[in-house]
Amino acid sequence: MSLREWYANRVVLLTGVNSELGRVLLEKILRCLPGVRVYVVLRSQNGLNAEERLKKIFASPGYERLRQEMPGAISRVKTFEGNLLYEDLALSTEDKAALREVTVAFHAAGPHDFFLEYCQDLPKLKSVAVASTIFKHRGKIEECLQNEKIPELPIALVRFPCIGPAYKEPMPGFVETLKAPTALMIGAGFALGNSELPAEVTPLDTAVNTMIAAAWEIGITNATKPVVYNAALLGCTWDNLIKKSQRAGCTFPYPTFGIRGMTSFEPLYWILVLLLEWLPSLLCDIVFGLIGRKQRILAEYDRVRNALQPLKSISTRPWPAERNRVYLLQERLTKEEQDVFPIVPEIDIESYVLCAAAATRKYCVNEDNIKSIRMIYLFFLSVPVILVVAYIASRTLLSRV
C-alpha cells in the first residue's frame, strides 16, 4: 500500500507543534495528505489558550503557502489542552475519550516519556514516529536502540543531526530561528570545529518527510517493536558548506561583523572572534551611543555567538552513523511519492545556502540592524575616498605654491 493510500482518512496525534520541526510537520501533513485529520496537544502559554496558539501558528510565515493553496485546512485540526510533562499529558477525561480514535502519532519535540506511556492506551494506534538526536550517543551510532528507554510499541525512532533550513518546503531555504547550522552557512560568525568532517546537518523538510515515511513503513509492516532510523545528511563537509556560501554571503550579507570560516585551533578561534567580531561590534555600539542611536550591533553579535555555541561539541568530532534504513525507505516509496516526500534528496549546496541566506534576512533579522550595518560600511568605504581626495587636493595646492 502506498504512503498516501495508507494515510487516507486517518486521525493523527501531533505533539511539539510549537517547535520548528513540529510546525513544518503539521503544514506538510495538511498540504500533502488532504484526507488526514490532526489532533494537536498544546498547553496555554503567555495568556493564550491552545486554540489561540494554533491560530497564531497558522498566521506565521511558514503557513503562507498552505493558506493560499488550502485556506480551510485549519478546519482539519483540533486542539487539546495538555502538557507533555504530566501523566496522561494532563488531558481531561473527555479529551482522552476523543483521542481514542488516533491511529498515528507524531512526537516532534520535548520529553517523550509520558507521551509514549499515553500512546500505550490508544486502542487503534498503528504507528508512532518520535524525533530524537544522534548527538547523545558515542562511538558507532547503529540502527538499533542504544540505551534509549522506549516501550515495546510500533515506534519509528528517528534520530536527527542538526536540523538546518528547509531545502524546498514550505519554501526554499525557509527558516524562522537562527540556529547553529544556519549561522555558520550564511557566514554570520566564525566557528570552532574540524572543517574536514561531514556537515552534521539535515534540511528541515527532509526531517519532516523522514518522520512521515517512517511512520508509514512501521504501519504497513505491522511492526510491534521500535525501529531506528538515522536521518540522512546534506552530503558535504563543513568546509564545503562554508565555501559554497560565498555567493550567499555577498548577495545577502548577515548584518554583523561575523567572519566566514571554521578552525580547530582554539587560540586562533578566540583571537579572530574577539578582534574581528566582538571588538568592531563594541566600537560601533559606542559610536551609536554617542550619536544617540540605539545600540544593537553587540546584541546581534551575542545572538550569533549563542546560536553557534552548540556547534562546538558537534563539529569537533565525527558522528559515524549507519543510514542504510533511510535509503531503503526512500526506495520503498513510489516514484511520485519520492518527489513529494524526499528523504535522501540530491541537494545543490550553493543554491541551498543562497535560499537560506535570503530567508534568514527576511524572517530572522531586524531591518534596523541591516540599515545600521549599511551605514557603518558606507562610512568605512567613504573614509579611504575622503583621504585620497584630501591627499590629491593637498598635493595640487602644494604644486601651485
Rosetta blueprint (number, residue, H / E / L):
1 M L
2 S L
3 L H
4 R H
5 E H
6 W H
7 Y H
8 A L
9 N L
10 R L
11 V E
12 V E
13 L E
14 L E
15 T E
16 G L
17 V L
18 N L
19 S L
20 E H
21 L H
22 G H
23 R H
24 V H
25 L H
26 L H
27 E H
28 K H
29 I H
30 L H
31 R H
32 C H
33 L L
34 P L
35 G L
36 V L
37 R E
38 V E
39 Y E
40 V E
41 V E
42 L E
43 R L
44 S L
45 Q E
46 N L
47 G L
48 L E
49 N L
50 A H
51 E H
52 E H
53 R H
54 L H
55 K H
56 K H
57 I H
58 F H
59 A L
60 S L
61 P H
62 G H
63 Y H
64 E H
65 R H
66 L H
67 R H
68 Q H
69 E H
70 M L
71 P L
72 G L
73 A H
74 I H
75 S H
76 R H
77 V E
78 K E
79 T E
80 F E
81 E E
82 G L
83 N L
84 L L
85 L L
86 Y L
87 E H
88 D H
89 L H
90 A H
91 L L
92 S L
93 T H
94 E H
95 D H
96 K H
97 A H
98 A H
99 L H
100 R H
101 E H
102 V L
103 T L
104 V E
105 A E
106 F E
107 H E
108 A L
109 A L
110 G L
111 P L
112 H L
113 D H
114 F H
115 F H
116 L H
117 E H
118 Y H
119 C H
120 Q L
121 D L
122 L L
123 P L
124 K L
125 L L
126 K L
127 S E
128 V E
129 A E
130 V E
131 A E
132 S E
133 T E
134 I H
135 F H
136 K H
137 H L
138 R L
139 G L
140 K L
141 I E
142 E L
143 E L
144 C L
145 L L
146 Q L
147 N L
148 E L
149 K L
150 I L
151 P L
152 E L
153 L L
154 P L
155 I E
156 A E
157 L E
158 V E
159 R E
160 F E
161 P L
162 C E
163 I E
164 G E
165 P L
166 A L
167 Y L
168 K L
169 E L
170 P L
171 M L
172 P L
173 G L
174 F L
175 V L
176 E L
177 T L
178 L L
179 K L
180 A H
181 P H
182 T H
183 A H
184 L H
185 M H
186 I L
187 G L
188 A L
189 G L
190 F L
191 A E
192 L E
193 G L
194 N L
195 S L
196 E L
197 L L
198 P E
199 A L
200 E L
201 V E
202 T E
203 P E
204 L H
205 D H
206 T H
207 A H
208 V H
209 N H
210 T H
211 M H
212 I H
213 A H
214 A H
215 A H
216 W H
217 E H
218 I H
219 G H
220 I H
221 T L
222 N L
223 A L
224 T L
225 K L
226 P L
227 V E
228 V E
229 Y E
230 N E
231 A L
232 A L
233 L L
234 L L
235 G L
236 C L
237 T E
238 W H
239 D H
240 N H
241 L H
242 I H
243 K H
244 K L
245 S L
246 Q H
247 R H
248 A H
249 G H
250 C H
251 T H
252 F L
253 P L
254 Y L
255 P L
256 T L
257 F L
258 G L
259 I L
260 R L
261 G L
262 M E
263 T E
264 S L
265 F L
266 E H
267 P H
268 L H
269 Y H
270 W H
271 I H
272 L H
273 V H
274 L H
275 L H
276 L H
277 E H
278 W H
279 L H
280 P H
281 S H
282 L H
283 L H
284 C H
285 D H
286 I H
287 V H
288 F H
289 G H
290 L H
291 I L
292 G L
293 R L
294 K L
295 Q L
296 R L
297 I H
298 L H
299 A H
300 E H
301 Y H
302 D H
303 R H
304 V H
305 R H
306 N H
307 A H
308 L H
309 Q H
310 P H
311 L H
312 K H
313 S H
314 I H
315 S H
316 T L
317 R L
318 P L
319 W L
320 P L
321 A E
322 E L
323 R L
324 N H
325 R H
326 V H
327 Y H
328 L H
329 L H
330 Q H
331 E H
332 R H
333 L L
334 T L
335 K H
336 E H
337 E H
338 Q H
339 D H
340 V H
341 F L
342 P L
343 I L
344 V L
345 P L
346 E L
347 I L
348 D L
349 I H
350 E H
351 S H
352 Y H
353 V H
354 L H
355 C H
356 A H
357 A H
358 A H
359 A H
360 T H
361 R H
362 K H
363 Y H
364 C L
365 V L
366 N L
367 E H
368 D H
369 N H
370 I H
371 K H
372 S H
373 I H
374 R H
375 M H
376 I H
377 Y H
378 L H
379 F H
380 F H
381 L H
382 S H
383 V H
384 P H
385 V H
386 I H
387 L H
388 V H
389 V H
390 A H
391 Y H
392 I H
393 A H
394 S H
395 R H
396 T H
397 L H
398 L H
399 S H
400 R H
401 V L
